[in-house]
Amino acid sequence: MNETTSTRAWLADKWERLIAVDVPDEEEARRGRLFNTLMVISTGIVTTLALTFVLIWALGLTPAFAAWLGAAFPLAFIPISLFCLAQARRGRVRPMIALYVWVNFFGIALAALVFDGIRSNAWVLYIWTITIAGTLLAPGYALRMTGLVVGYSLHWSSAWPSALPT
């Protein structure tokens, strides 16, 4: 066996240990492994997003307050993602999926409110949350969340019609 194969085997073993879930039900274990994989991806995404805000500030493209406020939102999700990953590994899969989805959902709502309301770029982040809810919880969750997003956006568009793009 060459060195590349042994390195791959070592990495595969570490990855499997990272996303492993301690539950007796095979379907719940599959869901837990998928959720844990998404938590690792989520941690990478929010870390990259936070670093992007810091880089934008470092390059002088935005004021410090706006950059650090922008970085605070994704940074808040690093401990949430890691907490959900750790708890799901212990067998608390479904409650952690629900916790992550709803915290993420309301975090995005707050970010959209803080950053430009109806014109905020944060609206596209709902795709991630609604997809996870629909895939790992139930399609009904995705439908309810979509309804809440539409209602929220309609509320803001009627509250500040002048904020809509022309």
C-alpha positions as CSV (number, residue, x, y, z in Angstrom):
1,M,0.0,0.0,0.0
2,N,1.5,3.3,-1.0
3,E,1.5,6.5,1.1
4,T,-1.4,8.2,-0.8
5,T,-3.7,5.3,-0.1
6,S,-2.8,5.2,3.5
7,T,-3.4,8.9,3.8
8,R,-6.8,8.6,2.1
9,A,-7.7,5.7,4.4
10,W,-6.7,7.8,7.5
11,L,-8.7,10.8,6.3
12,A,-11.7,8.6,5.5
13,D,-11.5,7.1,9.0
14,K,-11.3,10.5,10.6
15,W,-14.2,11.8,8.5
16,E,-16.4,8.9,9.4
17,R,-15.6,9.4,13.1
18,L,-16.4,13.1,12.8
19,I,-19.9,12.5,11.3
20,A,-20.7,9.3,13.1
21,V,-24.0,9.2,15.1
22,D,-24.8,7.0,18.0
23,V,-28.4,5.9,17.3
24,P,-29.9,2.4,16.9
25,D,-32.2,3.3,14.0
26,E,-30.5,3.1,10.6
27,E,-32.6,5.8,9.0
28,E,-31.9,8.1,12.0
29,A,-28.2,7.3,11.6
30,R,-28.3,8.2,7.9
31,R,-30.1,11.5,8.7
32,G,-27.6,12.2,11.5
33,R,-24.6,11.6,9.3
34,L,-26.1,13.9,6.6
35,F,-26.8,16.6,9.2
36,N,-23.3,16.4,10.6
37,T,-21.9,16.7,7.2
38,L,-24.0,19.8,6.7
39,M,-22.8,21.2,10.0
40,V,-19.2,20.8,8.9
41,I,-20.1,22.5,5.6
42,S,-22.0,25.2,7.5
43,T,-19.0,25.9,9.7
44,G,-16.9,26.3,6.7
45,I,-19.4,28.6,5.0
46,V,-19.9,30.9,7.9
47,T,-16.1,31.1,8.6
48,T,-15.5,32.1,5.0
49,L,-18.3,34.6,5.2
50,A,-16.9,36.2,8.4
51,L,-13.4,36.3,6.9
52,T,-14.9,38.0,3.8
53,F,-16.3,40.8,5.9
54,V,-13.0,41.2,7.7
55,L,-11.2,41.3,4.4
56,I,-13.6,43.9,3.0
57,W,-12.8,46.1,6.0
58,A,-9.1,45.5,5.8
59,L,-9.1,46.6,2.1
60,G,-10.9,49.8,3.1
61,L,-14.1,49.0,1.2
62,T,-16.4,49.4,4.1
63,P,-16.4,51.1,7.5
64,A,-15.2,49.1,10.5
65,F,-18.6,49.1,12.2
66,A,-20.4,47.7,9.2
67,A,-17.8,45.0,8.6
68,W,-17.7,43.8,12.2
69,L,-21.5,43.9,12.4
70,G,-21.6,41.8,9.2
71,A,-19.0,39.4,10.5
72,A,-20.9,39.0,13.8
73,F,-23.8,37.2,12.3
74,P,-21.9,34.4,10.6
75,L,-19.5,34.1,13.6
76,A,-22.5,33.5,15.9
77,F,-23.3,30.4,13.9
78,I,-19.9,28.7,14.4
79,P,-20.7,27.7,18.0
80,I,-24.3,26.8,17.1
81,S,-23.1,24.5,14.2
82,L,-20.5,22.9,16.4
83,F,-22.9,22.4,19.3
84,C,-25.5,20.8,17.0
85,L,-22.8,18.6,15.5
86,A,-21.6,17.4,19.0
87,Q,-25.2,16.8,20.2
88,A,-26.2,15.0,17.1
89,R,-23.2,12.7,17.4
90,R,-24.6,11.8,20.9
91,G,-27.9,10.7,19.4
92,R,-29.9,13.9,19.6
93,V,-30.3,14.1,15.9
94,R,-33.9,15.4,15.3
95,P,-33.9,18.0,18.2
96,M,-30.6,19.4,16.9
97,I,-31.8,19.6,13.3
98,A,-34.9,21.5,14.6
99,L,-32.7,23.8,16.8
100,Y,-30.3,24.6,14.0
101,V,-33.0,25.2,11.4
102,W,-35.0,27.6,13.6
103,V,-32.0,29.5,15.0
104,N,-30.7,29.9,11.5
105,F,-34.1,30.9,10.3
106,F,-34.5,33.7,12.9
107,G,-30.9,34.7,12.6
108,I,-31.3,35.3,8.9
109,A,-34.5,37.2,9.6
110,L,-32.6,39.5,12.0
111,A,-29.8,39.9,9.5
112,A,-32.2,40.9,6.8
113,L,-33.8,43.4,9.1
114,V,-30.5,44.9,10.2
115,F,-29.0,45.0,6.7
116,D,-31.3,46.8,4.3
117,G,-34.6,45.2,5.1
118,I,-36.4,44.1,1.9
119,R,-33.4,44.9,-0.2
120,S,-31.0,42.8,1.9
121,N,-28.7,40.2,0.4
122,A,-29.5,38.0,3.4
123,W,-32.8,36.8,1.8
124,V,-31.0,34.2,-0.4
125,L,-29.6,32.5,2.8
126,Y,-33.1,31.2,3.4
127,I,-32.5,28.6,0.6
128,W,-30.0,26.8,2.9
129,T,-32.3,26.7,5.9
130,I,-35.4,25.8,4.1
131,T,-33.6,23.0,2.2
132,I,-32.2,21.5,5.4
133,A,-35.7,21.7,7.0
134,G,-37.4,20.1,4.0
135,T,-34.8,17.4,3.6
136,L,-34.0,16.4,7.2
137,L,-37.2,17.2,9.1
138,A,-40.2,17.1,6.8
139,P,-41.5,18.8,3.7
140,G,-44.1,20.5,5.8
141,Y,-41.4,22.4,7.6
142,A,-40.1,23.8,4.3
143,L,-43.5,24.8,3.3
144,R,-44.2,26.6,6.6
145,M,-40.9,28.3,6.5
146,T,-41.4,29.4,3.0
147,G,-44.8,30.9,4.0
148,L,-43.1,32.7,6.9
149,V,-40.4,34.1,4.5
150,V,-43.0,35.3,2.0
151,G,-45.1,36.8,4.8
152,Y,-42.1,38.5,6.3
153,S,-41.0,39.9,2.9
154,L,-44.6,41.1,2.2
155,H,-44.7,42.8,5.5
156,W,-41.5,44.7,4.9
157,S,-42.4,45.6,1.3
158,S,-45.7,47.1,2.5
159,A,-44.2,48.8,5.5
160,W,-41.6,50.5,3.4
161,P,-42.8,50.6,-0.2
162,S,-40.2,53.3,-1.0
163,A,-37.5,50.8,-0.1
164,L,-38.4,48.5,-3.0
165,P,-36.2,48.8,-6.1
166,T,-37.7,50.7,-9.0
